[in-house]
Amino acid sequence: MDINHTKIATADMESLHRIFTVAEAPDSTLGKIEKDISENLAGFLNEHIVAREIPLSEIERDFNHAHLPEEPTFVSEHTKFLLDKLVAHSVHTAAPSFIGHMTSALPYFMLPLSKIMIALNQNLVKIETSKAFTPLERQVIGMMHHLVYAESDAFYQDFMHSESDSLGAFCSGGTVANISALWVARNNELKASGDFKGVNNSGLYRGLKHYGYDGLAILVSTRGHYSLAKAADILGLGRDDVVAVPVDGEHKVLVDEMKLKANQLKQQNIKVMAIVGVAGTTETGNVDPLNDLADLAAELDCHFHVDAAWGGATLFSEKHKSLLKGIERADSVTIDAHKQMYVPMGAGLVLFKSPRLASEIEHHAEYVLRKGSKDLGSHTLEGSRPGMAMLVYSALNVLGRKGYELLIDRSIEQAAYFANLIQNNADFELVSQPELCILTYRFVPKQIKQLLKQATPKQALLINEHLDDLTQFIQKSQREAGKSFVSRTRINCARYDNQVITVFRVVLANPLTTQQILQEMLEEQVCLANKSQIALPELIRILES
Ligand SMILES: *Cc1c(COP(=O)(O)O)cnc(C)c1O
């Protein structure tokens, strides 16, 4: 056994002291891993993530004890268990052939830097546990605010470190960022007036009564992220109060339809508290017409939020940033640093155009967040929070805007290349053309394509149902084989009368994904399709007879 027993935790105080003071020996299991990871991150992952074909039920057997471990374990022995049972069966999100989700590879420097962050264990909720980190976080928020809104230097000098203002908030991700933005929108909609003390103090029921509304609503396209429904739920609205507006053939919201819905709601005495534009839809990567939405928000006199969790980083690119034109008119913007900014998970941001906007969610307490303090916790939904801003700050410095620009431009080019590859292959169908670096497609053998062209709507329905099964089969088999990965989703497709079909979804964010990998992706999918039991030849026979 290569287990080093020198640094142990047995249940006595002396040993416990040691685990707070002494490091693992360099030749212990953990010591060696630390060295491996910092010297060759990709190599470490490739070497240790090995058993990708193991079914989930088998893994569950390794994690099936509800009893707490009574006795301590040697660190290295425990590490060995983690390597064998956890790391080995993990998902290789950094693999260049893992192109199905928004989670991808990290630059190597994130690992040693995150060690510094964890070593310091700063709590960003208050200055008393995060001196230096609080000003740093405020600066990062200022930089991201500048990326979106490009206000004057004087503006940032005035507001970046101001205790009574907020240019935004760091949080764990896009979900909390969206919740925070809509929280601000709700509280501004139903703010204190006359003898009403505001929705934050008196609740939604009294707020609606005071303002004479029968309800509040949020409008977003059918492609809106499900976190908006969660936000509505916890803000005292219902999930049904997030009203889904249809999209055009390019998955962009139909602004006229949104206006129509808003008018219908008005007739029911329901106030639209916010409209949401998506900049980079999760499923297809499309951007809503943000300028038109800004106009509509002005007309409706409501909050305008842009969910740019995925697409916000496009602003780093001189070439492509115009896709997001109008984002600078949003009252609030969500951007996830743990997506296209290549920061480890747990880093999201919400930005507020007006430094005063967040005053309606301001919260003070006696022992922390005292009035007049610069504690970030007075404007955040979350309480205790890690110093993730440091990693965003580091990425911004190490890569620079130009570095991000190269990454973003490359991802978009790569998606265009893959779309082209799919379109030029007779046995595939490109379902959504990529605007950013997300696209959807499916396997449709050429005879079936021919049939689909001539099919009656009823026949098309039947064919598409079979194709759905086939797409699902290929996607699952590919995932289980573990060599490569695309995700799958179901979207309504303008080409087929808005029928909902199952498609492969690809996110091309890993800079190490090559064109050859993309070619092989299609080849593998053809092979898997040929193994399928889904009887396409039979289907063809039925339809032709
Ligand atoms: C990813 C994403 C979210 C949710 O972000 P999390 O970080 O997963 O909480 C919200 N909206 C959009 C458009 C996204 O892409």
The ligand as an ORCA input file, in Angstrom:
! r2SCAN-3c Opt
* xyz 0 1
  C     -27.062     28.684    -16.955
  C     -28.148     29.639    -17.088
  C     -28.895     30.047    -15.975
  C     -28.708     29.437    -14.602
  O     -27.442     29.623    -14.116
  P     -26.846     28.690    -12.970
  O     -25.473     29.211    -12.851
  O     -26.932     27.284    -13.486
  O     -27.657     28.883    -11.751
  C     -29.869     31.008    -16.171
  N     -30.112     31.511    -17.385
  C     -29.426     31.130    -18.477
  C     -29.738     31.749    -19.803
  C     -28.415     30.182    -18.364
  O     -27.725     29.803    -19.446
*
